[in-house]
């Protein structure tokens, strides 16, 4: 009897686990179809079908996270939240969820939530090496609810960029223009449920 390829074994195991646990829907239908393709020896079709199911699951995960981006403050208007990296699969290398807020006077704030971002090691290094911060006169250390970060603002501009490290997986960035100070960015930070976001990342 021929032995199964390790990848095929993993695919079948995932299909069996998910198909037995979930109710009939688009995802479980695709998993069942992949299982049948595998049993018929159609391995390429099985992989493609499972990839479709995985993509749908990732879409659901992304939609759940997008709902955690806050609504507009009073006097502001919010664009629809969106994922800039095409699904939570990109969290392997970093996924950005973003939402833009505008005010009638031209002020703008954009929130970016970056999960498993490649920026995290660089930020950690910058925080632990003061001379890196000191080399840029427009950059200062920053803290919000016990989370470390940095603020970048040139004295002759109305632009602000606040970057915050939350736990070991999440970077939050608030970019603002036509602002008198960083208070609007902090107001949006206040509306973020950081515990809920971190919990969603572990599901």
ABEGO torsion letter per residue (X at the ends): XBBBBAAAAAAAAAAAAAAAABBBBAAAAAAAAAAAAAAAGBAAAAAAAAAAAAAAAAAAAAAAAAAABBBBBBGBBBBBBBBAAGEAAAAAAEBBBBBBBBBAAGBBBBBBBBBGBAAAAAAAAAAABAAAAAABAABBBBBBGGBBBBBBBBAABABBBBBBBBEAABBBBBBBBGBABAAAAAAAAAABBAAAAAAAAAX
